[in-house]
Amino acid sequence: MPAPLSIGTTLSLGGDLDAAFAPLRELGIPTAQIFPPASLDAEATREAASKAGVEITSIIAHFEGEDYADIPTVERTVGLVPEATRPERLAHLMELAAFGRALGVRQLQTHIGFVPENAEDARYGAIVQMTQDICDDLAQDEALFALETGQETAATLLRFLNDVKRSNLRLNFDPANMILYGHDEPLQALELLFAHIESVHAKDGTWPQETNQLGAETPLGEGDVNWPQFGARLLELGYRGTLTIEREIGGEQKWRDTASAKAWLEELVKSHK
């Protein structure tokens, strides 16, 4: 188990695993949520993480064919909600669950897709049942299924959690996604959903400027989340899980922004001890 309020980052793995973990070792980042390598080699992944001094806290599932070009495209292609791709994606999710079990990682997370805002939607009951089945499978290994926030309003998400009725259905709360999808003020969503939060993404972004478009991700502190206020309230409410930096760009700028975010989060944690 990571220490309370450990700082981490999301990390895509593939190819040279030692090289993938190297920036975390250099920055002194002790935890990571990982997008697994295609090989799903648990032993090699465990060894590379150990050499870097990194504890893997969650397996993030993403699926072939997902496209984040705009909100209608996200709704059509992302997650487990789209019916045409659901069977093969569920099979892949279970592969990732087995990979996590082999690594000793108890959290599997994903964007499930756009849960219908209307509970009378003909698709809704099947999505609830699917999620119950996933949670029941994971519960056999005392594992959690964490939904990433943002693609539905906080009120809809709370209703969905209550309808699924599984104690191992939890949230990976991403305040920036609430803004990027134009759905909710992060602080209000935090108050509503706090009891269900297992992990948190330290990410920032701006509100969409056009209908059906996503907002823009920014470095931590440069978007509309108001991280000083949000972070302070998160800790006041008693959150002691990991703070996982997510900066969805490539190259050296990603790691410069990650280093800055790490320093800011360290000050946040220090000021609330």
Secondary structure, 3 states (H helix, E strand, C coil): CCCCCCEEEEEECCCCHHHHHHHHHHHCCCEEEEECCCCCCHHHHHHHHHHHCCEEEEEEECCCCCCCCCHHHHHHHCCCCCCCCHHHHHHHHHHHHHHHHHHCCCEEEECCCCCCCCCCCCCHHHHHHHHHHHHHHHHCCCCEEEEECCCCCHHHHHHHHHHHCCCCEEEEECHHHHHHCCCCCHHHHHHHHHHHEEEEEECEECCCCCCCCCCCEECCCCCCCCHHHHHHHHHHCCCCCCEEECCCCCHHHHHHHHHHHHHHHHHHHHHCC
